[in-house]
Amino acid sequence: MKKRIIIILVLVGVIGWPTVRTAFRDLIIQKALSRPESRQRMSVLPKHVMLSEPITNKQIIVIGYASFDIGTTSLVSRAAAGSDGTCVLVTNTALSVCFMRPFNPGKESALQDDQQLAAAKEEYPKSLRQIRNHGSDPVQAEVEAEDRQPATLWELTWMSKDEFMNYFIQVIQKSRWSIGQNEVICFRTPHAKGLIRIGETRDDRLRAGVWFSSLDLKKYVACHISIARTTECDIGPLVESIARSFRFTVESIPSPEDLSLLIAQAGIPKKEDRQQEANSPGMAEELEKHLQEYQVERIRKGLPPLPVPLTKEMDDQLVKDGVLPPVNAGSNGIIRHKEMEENKEN
């Protein structure tokens, strides 16, 4: 009798433990994908394409540290933005391209070699490689995450601890981006490689985010692109034109001070000094409104804020929705968001 009980317990242990482990893993993944937009993002399968250089250029835009073809002959204006003048805006009445401050990716993410890390290397080699790639090759890390599709219960069952940890990291990486609900394209050109994410909803073809990396992995920049709702066209050709022709024109990204000077030397004035605003009534206000709306979106999603103050109405709405805590008058969206992050840490 005792022998029979032991056999039954062994069978339950052998068959039951994988089932319990699978259920637990599935619960973790479902929790991470609890939002409908997160599940939609996971379902998007990226395209991988090689883009050749354009045969002819419509309008080359120089932004100090890089150049690209804007894909239209319509007149555009350029302006340096941000507190240090290292963000670049290229706009007209139909489109807006905002380049964030470029940077030099580090050799690796800041993981120190100690006894705990040495043990982790043996137990979680794939997971650590994915984490390190964020420092050494951010675009490749994002591409690998975009390639990840939802795992079946069978796949979850037979994943090792390292494979499941790596899968979980990539799920978080991919699903955290609201942009890319419509289409994702991984591309490579003779001068750069990158990632295009189109759409903040399944049917959105008006907004896109593009991430560029030099082929030597020494330079990296991201930009946000949008076209006006009144424009009867698809953002796809515009994004492809920029991606196909983009190239860095410096060996490495300089310090913020030197970068600001480099942008100014390219003939790009600071936003507040831009003379074209006097000849383009409403353009400055329209651009400011666009950036403020984008700032609100970033704060709602817990992303690092842009150097763009919010209006009192936007600030009040964020407080009403519980995104930001009420503080003294005079604070702007950037300061408010930083205060909220500090409160979370404490």
C-alpha positions as CSV (number, residue, x, y, z in Angstrom):
1,M,0.0,0.0,0.0
2,K,2.8,2.4,0.9
3,K,4.6,1.6,-2.3
4,R,1.4,2.4,-4.3
5,I,1.0,5.7,-2.5
6,I,4.6,6.6,-3.2
7,I,4.1,5.7,-6.9
8,I,1.0,7.9,-7.1
9,L,2.8,10.8,-5.4
10,V,5.7,10.5,-7.8
11,L,3.3,10.5,-10.8
12,V,1.4,13.5,-9.5
13,G,4.7,15.3,-9.0
14,V,6.0,14.5,-12.4
15,I,2.8,15.4,-14.2
16,G,1.5,18.0,-11.9
17,W,4.6,20.3,-11.4
18,P,4.9,21.2,-15.1
19,T,1.2,22.0,-15.2
20,V,1.5,24.3,-12.1
21,R,4.6,25.9,-13.6
22,T,2.9,26.5,-16.9
23,A,-0.2,28.0,-15.2
24,F,2.0,30.3,-13.1
25,R,4.0,31.4,-16.2
26,D,0.9,32.0,-18.2
27,L,-0.5,34.1,-15.3
28,I,2.6,36.3,-15.3
29,I,2.4,36.9,-19.1
30,Q,-1.4,37.6,-19.0
31,K,-0.8,40.1,-16.3
32,A,1.9,41.8,-18.4
33,L,-0.5,41.9,-21.3
34,S,-3.6,42.9,-19.4
35,R,-4.2,46.0,-21.6
36,P,-5.9,45.5,-25.0
37,E,-3.3,47.7,-26.7
38,S,-0.5,45.5,-25.2
39,R,-2.1,42.4,-26.6
40,Q,-2.5,44.1,-30.0
41,R,1.2,45.1,-30.0
42,M,2.3,41.5,-29.3
43,S,0.3,40.3,-32.3
44,V,2.0,42.6,-34.8
45,L,4.6,40.7,-36.8
46,P,7.5,42.9,-38.0
47,K,8.7,43.1,-41.6
48,H,12.4,42.9,-42.3
49,V,13.6,44.9,-45.4
50,M,16.7,46.1,-47.1
51,L,16.4,49.7,-48.3
52,S,18.6,51.0,-51.1
53,E,19.6,54.6,-51.4
54,P,17.1,56.8,-53.2
55,I,17.8,57.4,-56.9
56,T,16.7,61.0,-56.7
57,N,16.2,63.3,-53.7
58,K,13.3,65.6,-53.3
59,Q,14.6,67.8,-50.5
60,I,17.7,67.1,-48.4
61,I,17.4,68.2,-44.8
62,V,20.6,68.8,-42.8
63,I,20.3,68.8,-39.0
64,G,24.0,69.3,-38.0
65,Y,24.9,65.7,-37.1
66,A,22.8,63.9,-39.8
67,S,21.0,64.4,-43.1
68,F,17.9,62.9,-44.8
69,D,15.5,63.4,-47.6
70,I,12.1,64.7,-46.3
71,G,10.3,63.2,-49.3
72,T,8.5,66.3,-50.3
73,T,9.3,69.5,-52.2
74,S,7.0,71.6,-49.9
75,L,8.8,74.2,-47.9
76,V,9.7,73.2,-44.4
77,S,11.1,75.1,-41.4
78,R,13.8,73.8,-39.0
79,A,14.1,74.7,-35.3
80,A,16.2,73.6,-32.4
81,A,14.2,72.8,-29.3
82,G,14.8,71.7,-25.7
83,S,16.5,73.5,-22.9
84,D,19.9,72.8,-24.5
85,G,18.8,73.1,-28.1
86,T,19.7,69.5,-29.0
87,C,16.3,68.4,-30.3
88,V,15.5,69.3,-33.9
89,L,12.0,70.0,-35.3
90,V,11.3,69.9,-39.0
91,T,7.8,71.1,-39.8
92,N,5.3,72.5,-42.2
93,T,1.5,72.7,-42.2
94,A,1.2,69.0,-43.2
95,L,3.9,67.2,-41.3
96,S,6.0,67.3,-38.1
97,V,9.3,65.5,-37.6
98,C,10.9,65.7,-34.1
99,F,14.4,64.3,-33.5
100,M,15.3,63.7,-29.9
101,R,18.8,64.3,-28.7
102,P,21.1,61.7,-30.3
103,F,23.6,59.7,-28.1
104,N,26.5,57.2,-28.2
105,P,25.3,53.8,-26.9
106,G,27.5,52.4,-24.2
107,K,29.6,49.3,-24.6
108,E,27.2,47.4,-22.4
109,S,24.5,48.1,-19.8
110,A,25.9,48.8,-16.4
111,L,26.1,45.3,-15.0
112,Q,29.0,44.8,-12.6
113,D,31.0,41.6,-12.6
114,D,30.7,40.1,-9.1
115,Q,29.9,36.7,-7.7
116,Q,26.1,37.2,-8.1
117,L,26.5,38.2,-11.7
118,A,28.9,35.3,-12.4
119,A,26.2,32.9,-11.0
120,A,23.5,34.6,-13.1
121,K,25.6,34.3,-16.2
122,E,25.5,30.5,-15.9
123,E,21.8,30.4,-15.1
124,Y,20.5,33.2,-17.3
125,P,22.9,33.7,-20.3
126,K,20.2,34.6,-22.8
127,S,18.4,37.0,-20.5
128,L,21.7,38.8,-19.6
129,R,22.6,39.1,-23.3
130,Q,19.3,40.8,-24.0
131,I,19.8,43.2,-21.1
132,R,23.4,44.0,-22.2
133,N,22.2,44.6,-25.8
134,H,20.2,47.5,-24.6
135,G,23.4,49.3,-23.8
136,S,25.6,48.1,-26.7
137,D,23.1,47.8,-29.6
138,P,19.6,49.3,-28.6
139,V,18.1,48.8,-32.1
140,Q,19.0,45.1,-32.2
141,A,17.6,44.6,-28.8
142,E,14.3,46.2,-29.9
143,V,14.3,44.2,-33.2
144,E,14.6,40.9,-31.3
145,A,11.8,41.9,-29.0
146,E,9.6,42.9,-32.0
147,D,10.2,39.4,-33.5
148,R,8.8,37.8,-30.4
149,Q,5.3,36.4,-30.9
150,P,3.0,35.1,-28.1
151,A,4.1,31.7,-26.8
152,T,1.7,28.8,-26.7
153,L,1.1,26.9,-23.4
154,W,3.1,24.0,-24.8
155,E,6.1,26.4,-25.4
156,L,5.7,27.9,-21.9
157,T,5.8,24.4,-20.4
158,W,9.1,23.4,-21.9
159,M,11.0,26.7,-21.6
160,S,14.0,26.7,-19.3
161,K,14.2,29.3,-16.6
162,D,16.5,31.4,-18.8
163,E,14.3,31.0,-21.8
164,F,11.2,32.1,-19.9
165,M,13.0,35.1,-18.3
166,N,14.3,36.2,-21.7
167,Y,10.8,35.7,-23.2
168,F,9.3,37.8,-20.3
169,I,11.8,40.6,-20.9
170,Q,11.0,40.8,-24.6
171,V,7.3,40.7,-23.9
172,I,7.7,43.8,-21.7
173,Q,9.9,45.4,-24.2
174,K,7.5,45.0,-27.1
175,S,4.2,45.6,-25.3
176,R,5.3,48.8,-23.6
177,W,5.2,50.7,-26.8
178,S,1.8,52.1,-27.8
179,I,3.3,53.2,-31.1
180,G,3.5,50.3,-33.6
181,Q,-0.1,49.1,-33.3
182,N,-0.5,49.2,-37.1
183,E,2.8,48.1,-38.6
184,V,6.4,47.5,-37.6
185,I,9.4,47.5,-40.0
186,C,12.9,46.5,-39.3
187,F,15.2,48.0,-41.9
188,R,18.8,48.3,-43.0
189,T,20.4,50.7,-45.5
190,P,24.0,51.2,-46.8
191,H,24.5,53.8,-44.0
192,A,22.2,52.8,-41.0
193,K,19.8,50.4,-39.5
194,G,16.7,51.0,-37.6
195,L,13.1,50.3,-36.6
196,I,9.9,51.9,-37.7
197,R,6.7,51.7,-35.6
198,I,3.6,53.0,-37.2
199,G,0.2,53.8,-35.6
200,E,-1.0,54.3,-32.0
201,T,-4.1,52.4,-32.9
202,R,-4.7,49.5,-35.3
203,D,-6.0,51.9,-38.0
204,D,-3.6,54.8,-37.4
205,R,-1.5,55.7,-40.4
206,L,-0.8,59.3,-39.2
207,R,1.9,58.8,-36.5
208,A,5.2,56.9,-36.4
209,G,8.3,56.5,-34.3
210,V,11.7,55.7,-36.0
211,W,14.9,54.5,-34.3
212,F,18.2,54.9,-36.1
213,S,21.6,53.4,-35.4
214,S,24.8,53.8,-37.3
215,L,26.2,50.5,-38.6
216,D,29.3,50.9,-36.4
217,L,26.9,51.1,-33.4
218,K,28.5,54.4,-32.2
219,K,25.5,56.7,-32.9
220,Y,21.8,56.4,-32.1
221,V,18.8,58.7,-32.4
222,A,15.0,58.4,-32.3
223,C,12.4,60.6,-33.9
224,H,8.6,61.1,-33.8
225,I,6.8,61.7,-37.1
226,S,3.2,62.8,-37.7
227,I,1.1,64.1,-40.5
228,A,-2.0,66.3,-40.2
229,R,-5.4,64.6,-40.1
230,T,-6.5,66.8,-43.0
231,T,-3.7,65.3,-45.1
232,E,-5.2,62.7,-47.4
233,C,-2.1,60.4,-47.5
234,D,-0.4,57.6,-45.7
235,I,2.6,58.3,-43.5
236,G,4.3,55.2,-44.9
237,P,6.0,56.8,-47.9
238,L,7.2,59.8,-45.9
239,V,8.7,57.5,-43.2
240,E,10.3,55.2,-45.8
241,S,11.9,58.2,-47.6
242,I,13.5,59.4,-44.3
243,A,14.6,56.0,-43.3
244,R,16.0,55.2,-46.8
245,S,18.1,58.4,-47.0
246,F,19.1,59.0,-43.3
247,R,22.8,59.0,-42.5
248,F,24.9,60.3,-39.7
249,T,27.4,62.9,-40.8
250,V,29.7,62.9,-37.7
251,E,32.1,60.3,-36.4
252,S,30.6,60.3,-32.9
253,I,27.9,62.3,-31.0
254,P,29.5,65.2,-29.2
255,S,28.6,66.6,-25.8
256,P,25.3,68.5,-25.5
257,E,27.1,71.9,-25.7
258,D,29.0,70.9,-28.8
259,L,25.9,69.3,-30.3
260,S,23.9,72.4,-29.8
261,L,26.7,74.4,-31.6
262,L,26.8,71.9,-34.4
263,I,23.0,72.2,-34.9
264,A,23.3,76.0,-34.9
265,Q,26.2,75.9,-37.4
266,A,23.8,74.0,-39.8
267,G,21.7,77.2,-39.9
268,I,19.0,75.9,-37.5
269,P,17.9,78.7,-35.1
270,K,16.5,78.0,-31.6
271,K,12.7,77.8,-31.5
272,E,12.2,81.1,-29.7
273,D,14.5,82.9,-32.1
274,R,13.1,81.5,-35.3
275,Q,12.3,84.4,-37.7
276,Q,10.1,82.3,-39.9
277,E,7.4,82.3,-37.2
278,A,6.6,85.9,-38.0
279,N,6.0,85.0,-41.6
280,S,4.0,81.8,-40.8
281,P,1.1,82.8,-38.5
282,G,-0.2,79.9,-36.5
283,M,2.7,77.5,-37.2
284,A,4.4,78.0,-33.9
285,E,1.1,77.6,-32.0
286,E,0.3,74.5,-33.9
287,L,3.7,72.9,-33.3
288,E,3.6,73.9,-29.6
289,K,0.1,72.3,-29.3
290,H,1.4,69.1,-31.0
291,L,4.4,68.8,-28.6
292,Q,2.2,69.5,-25.6
293,E,-0.2,66.7,-26.6
294,Y,2.7,64.4,-27.1
295,Q,4.1,65.4,-23.7
296,V,0.8,64.6,-22.0
297,E,0.8,61.1,-23.7
298,R,4.3,60.4,-22.5
299,I,3.5,61.4,-18.9
300,R,0.4,59.2,-18.9
301,K,2.5,56.2,-20.0
302,G,5.3,56.9,-17.5
303,L,7.8,57.7,-20.1
304,P,10.6,60.3,-19.7
305,P,9.1,63.8,-20.4
306,L,10.2,66.2,-23.1
307,P,11.4,69.7,-22.2
308,V,7.9,71.1,-23.1
309,P,5.8,72.8,-20.4
310,L,2.1,72.0,-20.3
311,T,-0.8,74.4,-20.3
312,K,-2.8,74.8,-17.0
313,E,-5.7,73.0,-18.6
314,M,-3.6,70.0,-19.5
315,D,-2.0,70.0,-16.1
316,D,-5.4,70.1,-14.3
317,Q,-6.7,67.3,-16.4
318,L,-3.7,65.1,-15.5
319,V,-4.4,65.9,-11.8
320,K,-8.1,65.1,-12.2
321,D,-7.3,61.7,-13.8
322,G,-4.9,60.9,-11.0
323,V,-1.8,60.8,-13.2
324,L,-0.1,63.7,-11.4
325,P,-0.5,64.8,-7.8
326,P,-1.7,68.4,-7.1
327,V,1.2,70.7,-6.3
328,N,1.8,74.4,-6.0
329,A,0.9,76.7,-8.8
330,G,3.6,77.4,-11.3
331,S,4.8,73.9,-11.8
332,N,4.9,72.5,-15.4
333,G,4.5,69.0,-16.8
334,I,8.2,68.2,-16.7
335,I,8.7,69.2,-13.0
336,R,5.4,67.6,-12.0
337,H,6.3,64.3,-13.7
338,K,9.7,64.3,-12.0
339,E,8.1,64.9,-8.6
340,M,5.8,62.0,-9.2
341,E,8.7,59.7,-10.2
342,E,10.6,60.8,-7.0
343,N,7.5,60.0,-4.9
344,K,7.3,56.5,-6.5
345,E,11.0,55.8,-5.6
346,N,10.4,56.9,-2.0
